[in-house]
Structures are given as C-alpha cells and as structure tokens.
Amino acid sequence: MKRIFISLSLVTFSIFLLSYSSGIFVADYTGSTGLGQSCAQVGCHEGIGTMGVDTPKLSVRVLDAAYNDVNSYTLNQQYTVEVKFRLDGAVKIGFQCVSLFFSSSKAGTVSNILMPANLQIYTDGSGREYVSHTAAGSGNAVISGGYAIWKYKWTAPSTAPQAIFFHVAVNRTNNDMASTGDSIFLSTNKVLQLPTAYSHLDAGGDIQLFPNPCNSQLHVDASYLNIRAMRVVDLQGRIWLNIDSKQDHLDVSKLPKGNYILQIESSSGPVNKLFSKD
C-alpha cells in the first residue's frame, strides 16, 4: 500500500468562470507546486477567502470500495475522490482538482462516470488531468445538506516513484458574473503516501534521482558519496544493470516499464533508492 497525500488546493482555477460557464478550464488554477497559479491572487477575485487549510469548509477524501478513507494507495486500484465544500449561503460554487506527483507530473487516471453531467475533465499538453464542474455542476445538482459535493473515480498509477498530492481550489461565488464578491479557497490537506512496504527503499535522502519517473536516462546526484558499485533490480529481485563504478547517468532505455531499486554500495554503507521507468 502506498501512502496518499491530498493537497486540498481545490482548484479554484478560474472557478468564477466555472461557476457560470460550461466551458473547459485550459490551465492549472489549483496553486499546485511547480505549476500553480490560482484565482486567489490579487486582481482575480476580490472576495474574502483562504489560502490555508480550512477543513471545516473544504475537504478532499480518497475512498476505497467500502467508502473508507485511505491514506495510501495500491497500484492500479480504483478509488472514489470526493470534494466537499460548505456553502454558508452560497448558491453557486466551482472547483478544480488535479492529482500529481511532487515533481508535478501526472499521477493516476481519472474517470467521469459518477457525475457525468456535473463534471468535466481537461487534459493538458503534459497529460495532467484536471477535474472541474460544468454549468450544471455548480448549483442545486451538487448541493446537499448545506454542502456542494463532487465525486469522480481515480485509478492509482501502475508505478510508484513518489507520494501523490491532490491539489484543489474552490470558488464560492455570488453569481453576479463579475470577480467581485467571490471567495477562493485553497488548501493542502491530504497526500497518498508510498506504501509502508516501499518506505525502506527510499533511504538516502541526500541522493537525488531524476527524472523520476524516467524514460531512457536516469541521473544520479550523489557527488558526496564514494561509490564502489551500482545495481538496478526490480521488486522481484531480478538484476537489470550491474555497474562496477560510479556513474552519474544510467541508460535505462532497455528496462521494461515498472518500479525499480537503485542499490548503491559505498564506503559509507549500502543505499537503496526507488525509481520508476515509464
């Protein structure tokens, strides 16, 4: 099981747009690390909102088949993502949500089978998938008991290089077709972590592997270590690369897609680092 991190950055992305438009957002407005702009910036929306964690108003949950909250994920398993926001009198509301590895690359795949009339999905040029409301999904159709609730399916990735962050933004709007009176709520709240079974494979925090996931080349930044040998093995223990010296770049182009461990033998002792091949 991999731990889950949910970054409540409720994609407020032009939420004021989503609040009264059926158009599709074509950018990241969640405030996500490395990508984010957000509508909580000066000059975008002029109401009172929050950039911090505001769980009494806003929550994001990742749920298993039994509808239990999870904090870690299983490869290729499907979950339900629930975005919930307390209205406090608002009649129009909008959101945007995206799941990313910390490196800002796509994490998992979304499916709009639960609320197809109320949600839409935008995929950017890097494959990142953003879920947001439609015009129908910004009012009574998603309101229940004083909350706006959106749900969609999310399937965990087939490889697990890092923890996964869910970034979300929400716009609580007065529906006057202007930016005045709108409140943007951003938050970082939940993350799906790497599974406990993999935690010992991410030792050696001073060693950096990138890009991760990788494709043809894996860069190893471990300049301070006196490395004697390096080895790449899969999670079944099969050896794919065996190098009797220190290398800054590894050619992994012939490795099948999947999860791997870089084992490093150094004068300071052994180090294991987990990486994935796309």
C-alpha positions in Angstrom: 0.0 0.0 0.0 1.3 3.5 -0.8 0.6 6.5 1.3 -1.6 9.1 -0.1 -1.2 12.9 0.2 -4.2 15.0 -0.6 -3.3 18.6 -1.3 -6.5 20.5 -0.9 -5.8 23.1 -3.3 -9.3 23.0 -4.6 -8.8 24.0 -8.0 -10.3 27.3 -7.8 -8.8 27.8 -11.0 -11.0 30.3 -12.8 -13.7 28.9 -10.6 -15.6 32.1 -11.1 -15.7 31.1 -14.7 -16.8 27.6 -13.9 -19.5 28.9 -11.7 -21.4 30.3 -14.6 -19.8 28.7 -17.7 -19.9 25.3 -19.3 -16.5 26.0 -20.9 -13.5 23.9 -20.0 -10.6 25.2 -18.0 -7.4 25.1 -20.0 -4.9 25.8 -17.3 -3.9 24.8 -13.7 -5.6 27.2 -11.2 -5.1 24.9 -8.2 -2.0 26.6 -6.9 -0.1 23.3 -7.2 3.6 23.1 -6.6 5.6 23.9 -9.7 2.6 24.7 -11.8 0.1 26.7 -9.9 -1.3 29.9 -10.5 -4.6 30.4 -8.7 -7.5 32.7 -8.6 -6.6 33.7 -5.0 -4.1 36.2 -6.4 -4.6 39.9 -6.2 -6.8 41.3 -9.0 -8.5 38.0 -9.9 -11.3 37.5 -7.4 -11.9 40.2 -4.8 -13.9 38.4 -2.1 -12.6 37.1 1.2 -11.2 33.5 1.1 -8.3 31.5 2.4 -5.1 30.1 1.2 -4.6 27.8 4.1 -6.1 24.6 5.4 -9.8 25.2 6.1 -11.2 21.7 6.7 -14.5 22.9 8.3 -15.3 24.4 4.9 -13.3 22.3 2.5 -12.3 18.7 2.4 -11.0 16.2 -0.1 -11.3 12.4 0.5 -9.9 9.4 -1.3 -12.2 6.4 -0.6 -11.9 2.7 -1.2 -14.6 0.4 -2.5 -16.1 0.2 1.0 -16.2 4.0 1.2 -13.4 4.2 3.8 -10.9 7.0 3.8 -7.4 5.8 2.7 -4.0 7.4 3.3 -2.1 5.1 1.0 -2.8 3.5 -2.4 -2.4 0.2 -4.2 -1.0 0.2 -7.7 -3.7 0.2 -10.4 -6.6 0.2 -7.9 -9.6 2.5 -8.5 -10.8 4.9 -5.8 -13.5 7.5 -5.4 -12.4 11.1 -4.9 -14.8 13.3 -3.0 -14.5 17.1 -2.9 -16.8 18.7 -0.3 -17.3 22.4 0.4 -19.6 24.1 3.0 -21.7 26.7 1.2 -22.6 29.1 4.1 -25.4 30.6 2.0 -23.7 30.5 -1.5 -25.9 29.4 -4.4 -23.1 29.0 -6.9 -19.8 27.1 -6.4 -17.0 25.8 -8.6 -13.9 23.7 -8.2 -10.8 22.2 -9.9 -8.8 19.2 -8.7 -5.7 17.5 -10.0 -3.5 14.6 -8.7 0.2 15.0 -9.1 3.5 13.5 -8.0 5.6 16.0 -6.1 7.5 16.5 -9.3 4.3 17.9 -10.9 3.9 15.0 -13.3 0.6 13.2 -13.7 -0.3 10.7 -11.0 -3.1 8.2 -11.9 -6.0 8.5 -14.2 -9.5 10.0 -13.6 -12.8 8.8 -14.9 -16.1 10.8 -15.0 -18.6 8.0 -14.6 -20.2 9.1 -11.3 -21.5 12.6 -12.2 -21.0 12.9 -16.0 -23.5 15.9 -16.3 -21.9 17.8 -13.5 -18.2 17.3 -14.0 -15.7 17.7 -16.9 -12.1 16.7 -17.4 -9.4 18.8 -19.1 -6.1 17.1 -20.1 -3.1 19.5 -20.6 -0.2 19.0 -23.0 1.8 17.1 -20.4 -1.1 14.6 -19.8 -2.2 16.1 -16.4 -5.9 15.6 -15.9 -7.9 18.4 -14.3 -11.5 17.7 -13.0 -13.8 20.6 -12.7 -17.5 21.4 -12.6 -19.8 22.1 -15.5 -22.5 24.8 -15.5 -25.0 22.1 -14.3 -22.5 21.1 -11.6 -22.2 24.5 -10.0 -25.6 24.7 -8.4 -28.5 22.6 -7.0 -27.5 19.4 -8.7 -24.4 19.1 -6.4 -25.8 20.7 -3.3 -26.9 18.6 -0.3 -27.3 19.5 3.4 -25.6 22.8 3.0 -22.6 21.4 1.1 -21.5 21.2 -2.5 -20.2 17.7 -3.2 -18.5 16.4 -6.3 -17.3 12.8 -6.8 -15.3 11.1 -9.5 -13.2 7.9 -10.0 -9.5 7.9 -9.8 -7.2 5.0 -10.6 -3.8 4.8 -9.0 -0.8 4.6 -11.3 0.9 1.4 -12.2 4.3 2.6 -10.9 5.1 4.4 -7.6 8.0 6.7 -7.6 6.7 9.2 -5.1 3.8 10.2 -2.9 0.8 11.7 -4.6 -0.7 15.1 -3.9 -4.3 16.1 -4.7 -4.4 19.9 -5.4 -7.8 21.6 -5.2 -9.3 25.0 -5.4 -12.8 26.2 -4.8 -14.7 29.4 -5.7 -17.6 30.4 -3.6 -19.4 33.0 -5.8 -22.3 35.4 -5.5 -23.1 34.6 -9.2 -23.1 38.3 -10.4 -20.9 37.4 -13.4 -18.1 39.5 -12.1 -15.0 38.9 -10.0 -16.2 41.0 -7.1 -17.8 39.2 -4.1 -16.2 35.8 -5.0 -14.1 33.9 -2.4 -11.4 31.5 -3.3 -10.4 28.6 -1.0 -7.1 26.8 -1.5 -5.7 24.2 0.9 -3.2 21.5 1.2 -4.7 18.7 3.2 -4.2 15.2 2.0 -1.4 13.1 0.4 -1.3 9.5 -0.6 2.0 8.2 0.6 4.2 5.5 -0.7 3.3 2.1 0.8 5.0 1.0 4.0 6.5 -1.9 2.1 8.4 0.6 0.0 9.5 3.0 2.7 12.9 1.4 3.3 13.6 1.7 -0.4 13.7 5.5 -0.2 16.6 5.8 2.2 19.4 8.1 1.5 17.6 11.4 1.3 20.8 13.2 0.1 20.8 11.2 -3.1 18.6 12.5 -5.8 17.4 10.5 -8.9 15.8 12.4 -11.8 13.8 12.5 -13.8 11.6 10.1 -11.8 9.7 8.5 -13.5 12.4 8.3 -16.1 12.4 7.1 -19.7 15.8 6.5 -21.3 18.2 8.1 -18.9 18.3 8.3 -15.1 20.6 10.9 -13.5 22.1 10.1 -10.1 23.2 13.0 -8.0 25.4 11.6 -5.2 28.6 13.6 -5.5 29.5 13.4 -1.9 29.5 9.5 -1.8 32.5 7.3 -2.5 30.5 4.8 -4.7 32.1 1.4 -5.4 29.3 -0.2 -7.4 25.7 0.4 -8.5 23.0 -2.1 -9.4 19.4 -1.8 -10.7 17.0 -4.5 -9.6 13.2 -4.9 -9.9 10.9 -5.5 -7.0 11.2 -9.3 -7.6 14.9 -9.1 -7.0 16.0 -9.6 -10.7 19.1 -7.7 -11.7 18.8 -5.5 -14.7 22.0 -3.4 -14.5 25.3 -4.1 -12.7 27.9 -1.4 -12.7 31.3 -1.7 -11.0 31.9 2.0 -10.7 30.2 5.3 -10.0 28.0 6.7 -12.8 26.2 10.0 -13.0 23.9 8.8 -15.7 22.4 5.4 -16.2 21.0 4.1 -19.5 17.6 2.6 -18.6 16.2 2.6 -22.1 16.0 -1.2 -22.3 14.2 -1.7 -19.0 10.5 -2.6 -19.2 8.1 -0.2 -17.6 7.8 -0.6 -13.8 9.3 0.0 -10.4 13.0 -0.5 -9.7 15.5 -0.1 -6.9 18.9 1.5 -7.4 21.2 -0.3 -5.0 24.4 1.7 -4.2 27.5 0.3 -2.5 29.6 3.0 -1.0 32.3 3.4 1.7 29.6 4.7 4.0 27.4 1.6 3.5 24.6 0.5 1.3 21.9 2.8 0.0 18.6 1.9 -1.8 16.6 4.4 -3.9 13.2 3.6 -5.5 12.5 4.9 -9.1 10.1 4.1 -11.9 10.5 3.6 -15.6 7.8 4.9 -17.9 
